[in-house]
Structure formats: C-alpha cells, structure tokens
Amino acid sequence: MILALLLSCGGDGSDSAITCDRDPPLTFHNFGESFMAKHCIGCHSVLHEVNLREGAPLGVDLNTYDDVLQWAERIDARALGSIDMPPGGGPSESERAMLAEWLECKVYPDKDAQEED
C-alpha cells in the first residue's frame, strides 16, 4: 500500500508522499550502492560483456553514482513505474519505497544541480 502511494507520484517532487527528513538521508554510499549491487548490476554492469547482460543494453550500466544520475529516469520508470526491473522480481516493497525516496530526495536534486553546471 505504501509503495502504491509513492509510485503514484512523479519524480519531480510534486504531490509526493515522500518526505526527505530521514536522518541521515539516503545516499549512494549508505543505500544506493548496495541496492544497485543487489538488484541491478548483475546485468547492468560495465564489467559484463553482452552475453552476460541478460538482455540489458550495452552502456546502460549502474556501477557508479554518475551512472545512476545518467539513468535516473529509466531506473524510476522501470523499477518503480512499470515495476519490470529486475525481471526476476527482486526488491521488497520497503526496498522499492526506499529507492523512491533516494531518487526523489537525493538523486534528482543532484542530477538537476549537475545539469545546471
């Protein structure tokens, strides 16, 4: 139920049920890196040749925070929107809620700041 509320909101910060008051906030180091390692880089790794990517497109890699910034909208759409990633199921509802929070509270603001530079 919580995830459904979170997913009904866009990643632009409008009408969001997500609050960014976690202390300490979710970051790549305390959440994102382990989430990506557990659920994403099995296929989306720069280290995998095409035959080891299980259909993940070459270049769509999630090894680093810069990779996450580059693919944030796609992560949001595929792991939170259509929920077809990872293809074998993967994250629990609470992990997906934390992913939504991390994207909204950290990743999108960092991406916006990077694009302004």
Phi and psi in radians as a Rosetta constraint file:
Dihedral C 1 N 2 CA 2 C 2 CIRCULARHARMONIC -1.027 0.35
Dihedral N 2 CA 2 C 2 N 3 CIRCULARHARMONIC -0.780 0.35
Dihedral C 2 N 3 CA 3 C 3 CIRCULARHARMONIC -1.075 0.35
Dihedral N 3 CA 3 C 3 N 4 CIRCULARHARMONIC -0.701 0.35
Dihedral C 3 N 4 CA 4 C 4 CIRCULARHARMONIC -1.043 0.35
Dihedral N 4 CA 4 C 4 N 5 CIRCULARHARMONIC -0.714 0.35
Dihedral C 4 N 5 CA 5 C 5 CIRCULARHARMONIC -1.130 0.35
Dihedral N 5 CA 5 C 5 N 6 CIRCULARHARMONIC -0.741 0.35
Dihedral C 5 N 6 CA 6 C 6 CIRCULARHARMONIC -1.148 0.35
Dihedral N 6 CA 6 C 6 N 7 CIRCULARHARMONIC -0.669 0.35
Dihedral C 6 N 7 CA 7 C 7 CIRCULARHARMONIC -1.331 0.35
Dihedral N 7 CA 7 C 7 N 8 CIRCULARHARMONIC -0.302 0.35
Dihedral C 7 N 8 CA 8 C 8 CIRCULARHARMONIC -1.293 0.35
Dihedral N 8 CA 8 C 8 N 9 CIRCULARHARMONIC -0.180 0.35
Dihedral C 8 N 9 CA 9 C 9 CIRCULARHARMONIC -1.786 0.35
Dihedral N 9 CA 9 C 9 N 10 CIRCULARHARMONIC 2.602 0.35
Dihedral C 9 N 10 CA 10 C 10 CIRCULARHARMONIC -1.418 0.35
Dihedral N 10 CA 10 C 10 N 11 CIRCULARHARMONIC 2.934 0.35
Dihedral C 10 N 11 CA 11 C 11 CIRCULARHARMONIC -1.419 0.35
Dihedral N 11 CA 11 C 11 N 12 CIRCULARHARMONIC 0.181 0.35
Dihedral C 11 N 12 CA 12 C 12 CIRCULARHARMONIC -1.635 0.35
Dihedral N 12 CA 12 C 12 N 13 CIRCULARHARMONIC 0.041 0.35
Dihedral C 12 N 13 CA 13 C 13 CIRCULARHARMONIC 1.559 0.35
Dihedral N 13 CA 13 C 13 N 14 CIRCULARHARMONIC -0.076 0.35
Dihedral C 13 N 14 CA 14 C 14 CIRCULARHARMONIC -1.530 0.35
Dihedral N 14 CA 14 C 14 N 15 CIRCULARHARMONIC 2.432 0.35
Dihedral C 14 N 15 CA 15 C 15 CIRCULARHARMONIC 0.873 0.35
Dihedral N 15 CA 15 C 15 N 16 CIRCULARHARMONIC 0.671 0.35
Dihedral C 15 N 16 CA 16 C 16 CIRCULARHARMONIC -1.602 0.35
Dihedral N 16 CA 16 C 16 N 17 CIRCULARHARMONIC 2.397 0.35
Dihedral C 16 N 17 CA 17 C 17 CIRCULARHARMONIC -1.435 0.35
Dihedral N 17 CA 17 C 17 N 18 CIRCULARHARMONIC -0.065 0.35
Dihedral C 17 N 18 CA 18 C 18 CIRCULARHARMONIC -1.476 0.35
Dihedral N 18 CA 18 C 18 N 19 CIRCULARHARMONIC 2.302 0.35
Dihedral C 18 N 19 CA 19 C 19 CIRCULARHARMONIC -1.904 0.35
Dihedral N 19 CA 19 C 19 N 20 CIRCULARHARMONIC 2.543 0.35
Dihedral C 19 N 20 CA 20 C 20 CIRCULARHARMONIC -1.866 0.35
Dihedral N 20 CA 20 C 20 N 21 CIRCULARHARMONIC 0.838 0.35
Dihedral C 20 N 21 CA 21 C 21 CIRCULARHARMONIC -1.939 0.35
Dihedral N 21 CA 21 C 21 N 22 CIRCULARHARMONIC 0.247 0.35
Dihedral C 21 N 22 CA 22 C 22 CIRCULARHARMONIC -1.118 0.35
Dihedral N 22 CA 22 C 22 N 23 CIRCULARHARMONIC 2.420 0.35
Dihedral C 22 N 23 CA 23 C 23 CIRCULARHARMONIC -2.275 0.35
Dihedral N 23 CA 23 C 23 N 24 CIRCULARHARMONIC 1.948 0.35
Dihedral C 23 N 24 CA 24 C 24 CIRCULARHARMONIC -1.360 0.35
Dihedral N 24 CA 24 C 24 N 25 CIRCULARHARMONIC 2.723 0.35
Dihedral C 24 N 25 CA 25 C 25 CIRCULARHARMONIC -1.161 0.35
Dihedral N 25 CA 25 C 25 N 26 CIRCULARHARMONIC 2.742 0.35
Dihedral C 25 N 26 CA 26 C 26 CIRCULARHARMONIC -1.214 0.35
Dihedral N 26 CA 26 C 26 N 27 CIRCULARHARMONIC 2.353 0.35
Dihedral C 26 N 27 CA 27 C 27 CIRCULARHARMONIC -2.304 0.35
Dihedral N 27 CA 27 C 27 N 28 CIRCULARHARMONIC 3.078 0.35
Dihedral C 27 N 28 CA 28 C 28 CIRCULARHARMONIC -1.085 0.35
Dihedral N 28 CA 28 C 28 N 29 CIRCULARHARMONIC -0.680 0.35
Dihedral C 28 N 29 CA 29 C 29 CIRCULARHARMONIC -1.323 0.35
Dihedral N 29 CA 29 C 29 N 30 CIRCULARHARMONIC -0.598 0.35
Dihedral C 29 N 30 CA 30 C 30 CIRCULARHARMONIC -1.732 0.35
Dihedral N 30 CA 30 C 30 N 31 CIRCULARHARMONIC -0.077 0.35
Dihedral C 30 N 31 CA 31 C 31 CIRCULARHARMONIC -2.536 0.35
Dihedral N 31 CA 31 C 31 N 32 CIRCULARHARMONIC -1.046 0.35
Dihedral C 31 N 32 CA 32 C 32 CIRCULARHARMONIC -1.014 0.35
Dihedral N 32 CA 32 C 32 N 33 CIRCULARHARMONIC -0.760 0.35
Dihedral C 32 N 33 CA 33 C 33 CIRCULARHARMONIC -1.073 0.35
Dihedral N 33 CA 33 C 33 N 34 CIRCULARHARMONIC -0.789 0.35
Dihedral C 33 N 34 CA 34 C 34 CIRCULARHARMONIC -1.257 0.35
Dihedral N 34 CA 34 C 34 N 35 CIRCULARHARMONIC -0.609 0.35
Dihedral C 34 N 35 CA 35 C 35 CIRCULARHARMONIC -1.086 0.35
Dihedral N 35 CA 35 C 35 N 36 CIRCULARHARMONIC -0.841 0.35
Dihedral C 35 N 36 CA 36 C 36 CIRCULARHARMONIC -1.074 0.35
Dihedral N 36 CA 36 C 36 N 37 CIRCULARHARMONIC -0.742 0.35
Dihedral C 36 N 37 CA 37 C 37 CIRCULARHARMONIC -1.108 0.35
Dihedral N 37 CA 37 C 37 N 38 CIRCULARHARMONIC -0.712 0.35
Dihedral C 37 N 38 CA 38 C 38 CIRCULARHARMONIC -1.303 0.35
Dihedral N 38 CA 38 C 38 N 39 CIRCULARHARMONIC -0.676 0.35
Dihedral C 38 N 39 CA 39 C 39 CIRCULARHARMONIC -2.036 0.35
Dihedral N 39 CA 39 C 39 N 40 CIRCULARHARMONIC -0.233 0.35
Dihedral C 39 N 40 CA 40 C 40 CIRCULARHARMONIC -2.182 0.35
Dihedral N 40 CA 40 C 40 N 41 CIRCULARHARMONIC -0.824 0.35
Dihedral C 40 N 41 CA 41 C 41 CIRCULARHARMONIC -1.354 0.35
Dihedral N 41 CA 41 C 41 N 42 CIRCULARHARMONIC -0.001 0.35
Dihedral C 41 N 42 CA 42 C 42 CIRCULARHARMONIC -1.041 0.35
Dihedral N 42 CA 42 C 42 N 43 CIRCULARHARMONIC -0.513 0.35
Dihedral C 42 N 43 CA 43 C 43 CIRCULARHARMONIC -2.040 0.35
Dihedral N 43 CA 43 C 43 N 44 CIRCULARHARMONIC -0.630 0.35
Dihedral C 43 N 44 CA 44 C 44 CIRCULARHARMONIC -1.709 0.35
Dihedral N 44 CA 44 C 44 N 45 CIRCULARHARMONIC 1.067 0.35
Dihedral C 44 N 45 CA 45 C 45 CIRCULARHARMONIC -2.139 0.35
Dihedral N 45 CA 45 C 45 N 46 CIRCULARHARMONIC 2.413 0.35
Dihedral C 45 N 46 CA 46 C 46 CIRCULARHARMONIC -1.064 0.35
Dihedral N 46 CA 46 C 46 N 47 CIRCULARHARMONIC -0.380 0.35
Dihedral C 46 N 47 CA 47 C 47 CIRCULARHARMONIC -1.408 0.35
Dihedral N 47 CA 47 C 47 N 48 CIRCULARHARMONIC -0.216 0.35
Dihedral C 47 N 48 CA 48 C 48 CIRCULARHARMONIC -1.623 0.35
Dihedral N 48 CA 48 C 48 N 49 CIRCULARHARMONIC 2.275 0.35
Dihedral C 48 N 49 CA 49 C 49 CIRCULARHARMONIC -1.300 0.35
Dihedral N 49 CA 49 C 49 N 50 CIRCULARHARMONIC 2.890 0.35
Dihedral C 49 N 50 CA 50 C 50 CIRCULARHARMONIC -0.949 0.35
Dihedral N 50 CA 50 C 50 N 51 CIRCULARHARMONIC -0.636 0.35
Dihedral C 50 N 51 CA 51 C 51 CIRCULARHARMONIC -1.283 0.35
Dihedral N 51 CA 51 C 51 N 52 CIRCULARHARMONIC -0.184 0.35
Dihedral C 51 N 52 CA 52 C 52 CIRCULARHARMONIC -1.856 0.35
Dihedral N 52 CA 52 C 52 N 53 CIRCULARHARMONIC 0.092 0.35
Dihedral C 52 N 53 CA 53 C 53 CIRCULARHARMONIC -1.674 0.35
Dihedral N 53 CA 53 C 53 N 54 CIRCULARHARMONIC -0.008 0.35
Dihedral C 53 N 54 CA 54 C 54 CIRCULARHARMONIC 0.893 0.35
Dihedral N 54 CA 54 C 54 N 55 CIRCULARHARMONIC 0.657 0.35
Dihedral C 54 N 55 CA 55 C 55 CIRCULARHARMONIC 1.603 0.35
Dihedral N 55 CA 55 C 55 N 56 CIRCULARHARMONIC -0.127 0.35
Dihedral C 55 N 56 CA 56 C 56 CIRCULARHARMONIC -1.136 0.35
Dihedral N 56 CA 56 C 56 N 57 CIRCULARHARMONIC 2.282 0.35
Dihedral C 56 N 57 CA 57 C 57 CIRCULARHARMONIC -1.091 0.35
Dihedral N 57 CA 57 C 57 N 58 CIRCULARHARMONIC 2.449 0.35
Dihedral C 57 N 58 CA 58 C 58 CIRCULARHARMONIC -1.009 0.35
Dihedral N 58 CA 58 C 58 N 59 CIRCULARHARMONIC 2.398 0.35
Dihedral C 58 N 59 CA 59 C 59 CIRCULARHARMONIC 1.634 0.35
Dihedral N 59 CA 59 C 59 N 60 CIRCULARHARMONIC -0.325 0.35
Dihedral C 59 N 60 CA 60 C 60 CIRCULARHARMONIC -1.602 0.35
Dihedral N 60 CA 60 C 60 N 61 CIRCULARHARMONIC 1.452 0.35
Dihedral C 60 N 61 CA 61 C 61 CIRCULARHARMONIC -2.011 0.35
Dihedral N 61 CA 61 C 61 N 62 CIRCULARHARMONIC 2.603 0.35
Dihedral C 61 N 62 CA 62 C 62 CIRCULARHARMONIC -2.271 0.35
Dihedral N 62 CA 62 C 62 N 63 CIRCULARHARMONIC 0.646 0.35
Dihedral C 62 N 63 CA 63 C 63 CIRCULARHARMONIC -1.338 0.35
Dihedral N 63 CA 63 C 63 N 64 CIRCULARHARMONIC -0.538 0.35
Dihedral C 63 N 64 CA 64 C 64 CIRCULARHARMONIC -2.181 0.35
Dihedral N 64 CA 64 C 64 N 65 CIRCULARHARMONIC 2.915 0.35
Dihedral C 64 N 65 CA 65 C 65 CIRCULARHARMONIC -1.136 0.35
Dihedral N 65 CA 65 C 65 N 66 CIRCULARHARMONIC -0.633 0.35
Dihedral C 65 N 66 CA 66 C 66 CIRCULARHARMONIC -1.059 0.35
Dihedral N 66 CA 66 C 66 N 67 CIRCULARHARMONIC -0.661 0.35
Dihedral C 66 N 67 CA 67 C 67 CIRCULARHARMONIC -1.061 0.35
Dihedral N 67 CA 67 C 67 N 68 CIRCULARHARMONIC -0.796 0.35
Dihedral C 67 N 68 CA 68 C 68 CIRCULARHARMONIC -1.055 0.35
Dihedral N 68 CA 68 C 68 N 69 CIRCULARHARMONIC -0.769 0.35
Dihedral C 68 N 69 CA 69 C 69 CIRCULARHARMONIC -1.034 0.35
Dihedral N 69 CA 69 C 69 N 70 CIRCULARHARMONIC -0.739 0.35
Dihedral C 69 N 70 CA 70 C 70 CIRCULARHARMONIC -1.117 0.35
Dihedral N 70 CA 70 C 70 N 71 CIRCULARHARMONIC -0.664 0.35
Dihedral C 70 N 71 CA 71 C 71 CIRCULARHARMONIC -1.902 0.35
Dihedral N 71 CA 71 C 71 N 72 CIRCULARHARMONIC 0.323 0.35
Dihedral C 71 N 72 CA 72 C 72 CIRCULARHARMONIC -0.963 0.35
Dihedral N 72 CA 72 C 72 N 73 CIRCULARHARMONIC -0.823 0.35
Dihedral C 72 N 73 CA 73 C 73 CIRCULARHARMONIC -1.117 0.35
Dihedral N 73 CA 73 C 73 N 74 CIRCULARHARMONIC -0.657 0.35
Dihedral C 73 N 74 CA 74 C 74 CIRCULARHARMONIC -1.205 0.35
Dihedral N 74 CA 74 C 74 N 75 CIRCULARHARMONIC -0.692 0.35
Dihedral C 74 N 75 CA 75 C 75 CIRCULARHARMONIC -1.042 0.35
Dihedral N 75 CA 75 C 75 N 76 CIRCULARHARMONIC -0.835 0.35
Dihedral C 75 N 76 CA 76 C 76 CIRCULARHARMONIC -1.014 0.35
Dihedral N 76 CA 76 C 76 N 77 CIRCULARHARMONIC -0.875 0.35
Dihedral C 76 N 77 CA 77 C 77 CIRCULARHARMONIC -1.133 0.35
Dihedral N 77 CA 77 C 77 N 78 CIRCULARHARMONIC -0.698 0.35
Dihedral C 77 N 78 CA 78 C 78 CIRCULARHARMONIC -1.567 0.35
Dihedral N 78 CA 78 C 78 N 79 CIRCULARHARMONIC -0.550 0.35
Dihedral C 78 N 79 CA 79 C 79 CIRCULARHARMONIC -1.729 0.35
Dihedral N 79 CA 79 C 79 N 80 CIRCULARHARMONIC -0.322 0.35
Dihedral C 79 N 80 CA 80 C 80 CIRCULARHARMONIC -2.140 0.35
Dihedral N 80 CA 80 C 80 N 81 CIRCULARHARMONIC -0.545 0.35
Dihedral C 80 N 81 CA 81 C 81 CIRCULARHARMONIC -1.420 0.35
Dihedral N 81 CA 81 C 81 N 82 CIRCULARHARMONIC -1.306 0.35
Dihedral C 81 N 82 CA 82 C 82 CIRCULARHARMONIC -1.442 0.35
Dihedral N 82 CA 82 C 82 N 83 CIRCULARHARMONIC -0.252 0.35
Dihedral C 82 N 83 CA 83 C 83 CIRCULARHARMONIC 0.896 0.35
Dihedral N 83 CA 83 C 83 N 84 CIRCULARHARMONIC 0.823 0.35
Dihedral C 83 N 84 CA 84 C 84 CIRCULARHARMONIC -1.884 0.35
Dihedral N 84 CA 84 C 84 N 85 CIRCULARHARMONIC 0.141 0.35
Dihedral C 84 N 85 CA 85 C 85 CIRCULARHARMONIC -2.201 0.35
Dihedral N 85 CA 85 C 85 N 86 CIRCULARHARMONIC 2.457 0.35
Dihedral C 85 N 86 CA 86 C 86 CIRCULARHARMONIC -1.198 0.35
Dihedral N 86 CA 86 C 86 N 87 CIRCULARHARMONIC 2.700 0.35
Dihedral C 86 N 87 CA 87 C 87 CIRCULARHARMONIC -1.099 0.35
Dihedral N 87 CA 87 C 87 N 88 CIRCULARHARMONIC -0.416 0.35
Dihedral C 87 N 88 CA 88 C 88 CIRCULARHARMONIC -1.558 0.35
Dihedral N 88 CA 88 C 88 N 89 CIRCULARHARMONIC 0.185 0.35
Dihedral C 88 N 89 CA 89 C 89 CIRCULARHARMONIC 1.908 0.35
Dihedral N 89 CA 89 C 89 N 90 CIRCULARHARMONIC -1.701 0.35
Dihedral C 89 N 90 CA 90 C 90 CIRCULARHARMONIC 1.657 0.35
Dihedral N 90 CA 90 C 90 N 91 CIRCULARHARMONIC -2.094 0.35
Dihedral C 90 N 91 CA 91 C 91 CIRCULARHARMONIC -1.071 0.35
Dihedral N 91 CA 91 C 91 N 92 CIRCULARHARMONIC 2.563 0.35
Dihedral C 91 N 92 CA 92 C 92 CIRCULARHARMONIC -1.293 0.35
Dihedral N 92 CA 92 C 92 N 93 CIRCULARHARMONIC 2.988 0.35
Dihedral C 92 N 93 CA 93 C 93 CIRCULARHARMONIC -1.046 0.35
Dihedral N 93 CA 93 C 93 N 94 CIRCULARHARMONIC -0.710 0.35
Dihedral C 93 N 94 CA 94 C 94 CIRCULARHARMONIC -1.208 0.35
Dihedral N 94 CA 94 C 94 N 95 CIRCULARHARMONIC -0.617 0.35
Dihedral C 94 N 95 CA 95 C 95 CIRCULARHARMONIC -1.156 0.35
Dihedral N 95 CA 95 C 95 N 96 CIRCULARHARMONIC -0.708 0.35
Dihedral C 95 N 96 CA 96 C 96 CIRCULARHARMONIC -1.147 0.35
Dihedral N 96 CA 96 C 96 N 97 CIRCULARHARMONIC -0.645 0.35
Dihedral C 96 N 97 CA 97 C 97 CIRCULARHARMONIC -1.097 0.35
Dihedral N 97 CA 97 C 97 N 98 CIRCULARHARMONIC -0.720 0.35
Dihedral C 97 N 98 CA 98 C 98 CIRCULARHARMONIC -1.165 0.35
Dihedral N 98 CA 98 C 98 N 99 CIRCULARHARMONIC -0.662 0.35
Dihedral C 98 N 99 CA 99 C 99 CIRCULARHARMONIC -1.058 0.35
Dihedral N 99 CA 99 C 99 N 100 CIRCULARHARMONIC -0.795 0.35
Dihedral C 99 N 100 CA 100 C 100 CIRCULARHARMONIC -1.044 0.35
Dihedral N 100 CA 100 C 100 N 101 CIRCULARHARMONIC -0.747 0.35
Dihedral C 100 N 101 CA 101 C 101 CIRCULARHARMONIC -1.104 0.35
Dihedral N 101 CA 101 C 101 N 102 CIRCULARHARMONIC -0.810 0.35
Dihedral C 101 N 102 CA 102 C 102 CIRCULARHARMONIC -1.067 0.35
Dihedral N 102 CA 102 C 102 N 103 CIRCULARHARMONIC -0.788 0.35
Dihedral C 102 N 103 CA 103 C 103 CIRCULARHARMONIC -1.057 0.35
Dihedral N 103 CA 103 C 103 N 104 CIRCULARHARMONIC -0.850 0.35
Dihedral C 103 N 104 CA 104 C 104 CIRCULARHARMONIC -1.195 0.35
Dihedral N 104 CA 104 C 104 N 105 CIRCULARHARMONIC -0.744 0.35
Dihedral C 104 N 105 CA 105 C 105 CIRCULARHARMONIC -1.570 0.35
Dihedral N 105 CA 105 C 105 N 106 CIRCULARHARMONIC -0.410 0.35
Dihedral C 105 N 106 CA 106 C 106 CIRCULARHARMONIC -2.170 0.35
Dihedral N 106 CA 106 C 106 N 107 CIRCULARHARMONIC -0.953 0.35
Dihedral C 106 N 107 CA 107 C 107 CIRCULARHARMONIC -1.160 0.35
Dihedral N 107 CA 107 C 107 N 108 CIRCULARHARMONIC -0.917 0.35
Dihedral C 107 N 108 CA 108 C 108 CIRCULARHARMONIC -1.088 0.35
Dihedral N 108 CA 108 C 108 N 109 CIRCULARHARMONIC -0.760 0.35
Dihedral C 108 N 109 CA 109 C 109 CIRCULARHARMONIC -1.062 0.35
Dihedral N 109 CA 109 C 109 N 110 CIRCULARHARMONIC -0.699 0.35
Dihedral C 109 N 110 CA 110 C 110 CIRCULARHARMONIC -1.143 0.35
Dihedral N 110 CA 110 C 110 N 111 CIRCULARHARMONIC -0.696 0.35
Dihedral C 110 N 111 CA 111 C 111 CIRCULARHARMONIC -1.112 0.35
Dihedral N 111 CA 111 C 111 N 112 CIRCULARHARMONIC -0.774 0.35
Dihedral C 111 N 112 CA 112 C 112 CIRCULARHARMONIC -1.080 0.35
Dihedral N 112 CA 112 C 112 N 113 CIRCULARHARMONIC -0.742 0.35
Dihedral C 112 N 113 CA 113 C 113 CIRCULARHARMONIC -1.120 0.35
Dihedral N 113 CA 113 C 113 N 114 CIRCULARHARMONIC -0.685 0.35
Dihedral C 113 N 114 CA 114 C 114 CIRCULARHARMONIC -1.127 0.35
Dihedral N 114 CA 114 C 114 N 115 CIRCULARHARMONIC -0.703 0.35
Dihedral C 114 N 115 CA 115 C 115 CIRCULARHARMONIC -1.231 0.35
Dihedral N 115 CA 115 C 115 N 116 CIRCULARHARMONIC -0.442 0.35
Dihedral C 115 N 116 CA 116 C 116 CIRCULARHARMONIC -1.311 0.35
Dihedral N 116 CA 116 C 116 N 117 CIRCULARHARMONIC -0.427 0.35
